[in-house]
Structures are given as C-alpha cells and as structure tokens.
Amino acid sequence: MTRAVLSLGSNLGDRLANLTIAVDGLRDVLVAASPVYETKPWGVEDQPDFLNAVLIVDDPAADAWTWLHRAQSLEQRAGRVRTLHWGPRTLDVDIVTVDGVTSDHPDLLLPHPGTPDRATVLIPWLDLDPDAVLPGHGPVRTLLGALPKSALIGVRPRKDLGLTRS
C-alpha cells in the first residue's frame, strides 16, 4: 500500500475547476478530499488568493516518484506554467508525504519542506485525519498549534465549494 497526502492550490483562472482537474485525475486512487479553503498567497504576496485543499490517495503500485509524475501531469493538464517561484498558478499539486518516505532528492523532497509552516496544508489535512503525523516533525495538530495566529487568519473555509460528487 502506498498512501500519499497531496496538497492542491490554484489562484489563476477558474480555481475550483483547476482543483477538480486534480480530483478527477486521481479519482481511481482517491481516498478522501478535504473541504476547500480560500487562502492568502504565501511567499509572493502580490497575487490573487488561492483555493486550497488536501487529498489522501492510495495505490499499492505507486511509489513516491509515481505520485510526483502524476502530480506534474495534472499540473500540465491544467495549463501550469512555471515562471515565478511561489508565483501565481493554475494548479499546484505538492506531494506532502508518502507513507513516511523521506527523500532529499532535489526533485522530490519528502516530506514536503514547507508543510510544517503552512496552515494552508495543515488545516485541510486535519479535516481528513485528525491524528495525522508529518514524518520527522510530529503531529499535524501540534504543528498547527505552534503557528502564529497571523498564519491562520488568511485561511477561510469555503463551504459553498466542494470537490467531490455524491
């Protein structure tokens, strides 16, 4: 079994449709999709707000590299163009963690290095798994509790938006 946690983000074009591209492209392995959150940009702040969500996926035949290639393929399907690090994007699919695998390969850092500081990942992840643990960092709930309140202010639930169909 290879279970992965993926973080989705979009702040260009039809943001919800872009997230849905990822969900639909992973439907065969989708275990759960978090609620959608609208968030302030992180890193480069002079850009539109993001829609963010977290997915849990599972495929016994996949490894961390398989998840990376699937993520990049979904980004391409959504028209992602990489021009500015932390800049605006149609779709960003980050591999947060894969079954506790660690990697320091420059193309696949695991767990994703920004995760402990990003309420945009931690909050939706906790919606899916209240007991989640980020390998090498500890319980996600503890990481979220250690963030400054200012990091939480820009993360707003969008109850009017959803990623899964009944």
C-alpha positions as CSV (number, residue, x, y, z in Angstrom):
1,M,0.0,0.0,0.0
2,T,1.3,3.4,-0.9
3,R,-0.7,6.2,0.6
4,A,0.1,9.8,-0.1
5,V,-1.1,13.2,1.1
6,L,-1.3,15.7,-1.7
7,S,-1.8,19.5,-1.3
8,L,-3.7,21.3,-4.1
9,G,-3.7,25.0,-4.8
10,S,-5.0,27.3,-7.6
11,N,-5.2,31.1,-7.9
12,L,-5.5,31.6,-11.7
13,G,-8.5,31.1,-14.0
14,D,-11.4,29.0,-12.7
15,R,-9.7,28.0,-9.5
16,L,-12.3,25.4,-8.5
17,A,-12.3,23.8,-12.0
18,N,-8.5,23.6,-11.7
19,L,-8.7,21.8,-8.4
20,T,-11.3,19.5,-9.9
21,I,-8.9,18.5,-12.7
22,A,-6.6,17.1,-9.9
23,V,-9.5,15.3,-8.1
24,D,-10.9,13.8,-11.4
25,G,-7.4,12.8,-12.5
26,L,-6.9,10.9,-9.2
27,R,-10.4,9.6,-8.7
28,D,-9.2,6.0,-9.3
29,V,-7.0,6.2,-6.2
30,L,-8.8,8.9,-4.2
31,V,-9.5,8.0,-0.5
32,A,-10.6,11.4,0.7
33,A,-10.8,15.1,-0.3
34,S,-10.8,17.9,2.2
35,P,-13.1,20.9,2.2
36,V,-12.0,23.8,0.1
37,Y,-10.3,26.8,1.7
38,E,-9.6,30.2,0.3
39,T,-6.2,31.4,1.4
40,K,-3.9,34.4,1.2
41,P,-0.8,33.9,-1.0
42,W,2.3,32.6,0.7
43,G,5.8,33.6,-0.4
44,V,5.0,36.1,-3.2
45,E,2.1,38.0,-1.7
46,D,1.2,40.3,-4.6
47,Q,-1.1,37.9,-6.4
48,P,-4.7,36.6,-6.2
49,D,-6.0,34.5,-3.3
50,F,-5.7,30.7,-3.6
51,L,-8.2,27.9,-3.3
52,N,-6.6,25.1,-1.4
53,A,-7.4,21.5,-0.5
54,V,-5.7,18.3,0.6
55,L,-6.3,14.8,-0.9
56,I,-5.4,11.4,0.5
57,V,-4.7,8.9,-2.3
58,D,-3.7,5.3,-2.2
59,D,-2.3,3.0,-4.8
60,P,-0.5,-0.2,-4.0
61,A,1.5,0.0,-7.2
62,A,2.7,3.6,-6.8
63,D,5.8,4.9,-5.2
64,A,6.8,8.5,-4.4
65,W,8.1,9.1,-7.9
66,T,4.8,7.8,-9.4
67,W,3.0,10.3,-7.3
68,L,5.3,13.1,-8.4
69,H,4.8,12.2,-12.1
70,R,1.0,12.1,-11.7
71,A,1.1,15.4,-9.9
72,Q,3.1,17.1,-12.7
73,S,0.9,15.6,-15.4
74,L,-2.2,17.0,-13.6
75,E,-0.5,20.4,-13.4
76,Q,0.2,20.3,-17.1
77,R,-3.3,19.3,-17.9
78,A,-4.4,22.5,-16.0
79,G,-2.1,24.6,-18.1
80,R,0.5,25.3,-15.4
81,V,3.4,27.4,-16.5
82,R,6.4,27.8,-14.1
83,T,7.6,31.3,-14.3
84,L,8.0,32.6,-10.8
85,H,8.8,30.6,-7.7
86,W,5.8,30.8,-5.3
87,G,4.0,32.8,-8.0
88,P,0.5,32.6,-9.4
89,R,-0.5,29.2,-10.9
90,T,-3.4,27.5,-12.4
91,L,-2.7,24.3,-10.4
92,D,-0.1,23.3,-7.9
93,V,0.0,19.7,-6.7
94,D,2.5,19.1,-3.9
95,I,3.4,15.7,-2.6
96,V,3.2,16.3,1.2
97,T,4.1,12.8,2.4
98,V,4.2,9.3,1.0
99,D,3.9,6.5,3.6
100,G,6.5,8.1,5.8
101,V,9.1,8.0,3.0
102,T,11.9,10.6,3.3
103,S,13.8,12.0,0.3
104,D,16.4,14.7,-0.1
105,H,16.5,14.4,-3.9
106,P,16.2,18.0,-5.2
107,D,13.2,17.0,-7.5
108,L,11.3,15.2,-4.7
109,L,11.8,16.5,-1.1
110,L,9.8,14.4,1.3
111,P,8.1,15.2,3.4
112,H,7.4,18.5,1.6
113,P,9.7,21.0,3.3
114,G,7.2,23.8,3.6
115,T,4.5,21.8,5.3
116,P,5.2,22.5,8.9
117,D,4.8,26.2,8.4
118,R,1.7,26.2,6.1
119,A,-1.7,26.4,7.6
120,T,-3.0,26.1,4.1
121,V,-1.9,22.5,4.2
122,L,-2.2,21.6,7.9
123,I,-5.8,22.8,8.4
124,P,-7.4,20.8,5.5
125,W,-5.2,17.8,6.3
126,L,-6.6,17.7,9.8
127,D,-10.1,17.8,8.3
128,L,-9.3,14.4,6.8
129,D,-7.2,12.9,9.5
130,P,-7.3,14.5,13.0
131,D,-4.5,12.2,14.1
132,A,-2.2,13.0,11.1
133,V,1.5,12.9,11.7
134,L,4.1,14.6,9.5
135,P,7.2,12.3,9.5
136,G,10.1,13.9,11.2
137,H,8.0,16.7,12.6
138,G,5.3,15.2,14.7
139,P,1.5,15.5,15.0
140,V,0.0,17.9,12.5
141,R,-2.3,19.3,15.2
142,T,0.9,20.3,17.2
143,L,2.5,21.9,14.2
144,L,-0.7,23.9,13.5
145,G,-0.9,24.9,17.2
146,A,2.7,26.2,17.0
147,L,2.0,28.6,14.1
148,P,1.4,32.3,14.9
149,K,-2.2,33.4,14.8
150,S,-1.4,35.6,11.9
151,A,-0.8,32.4,9.8
152,L,-4.3,31.2,10.5
153,I,-6.2,34.5,9.7
154,G,-5.8,34.1,5.9
155,V,-7.3,30.6,5.8
156,R,-11.0,30.7,5.3
157,P,-13.3,27.7,4.7
158,R,-15.4,27.9,1.5
159,K,-18.4,25.8,2.5
160,D,-20.1,26.8,-0.8
161,L,-17.4,24.9,-2.8
162,G,-16.8,21.2,-2.9
163,L,-14.5,18.8,-4.7
164,T,-16.4,15.5,-4.5
165,R,-19.5,14.4,-6.2
166,S,-22.1,12.3,-4.5
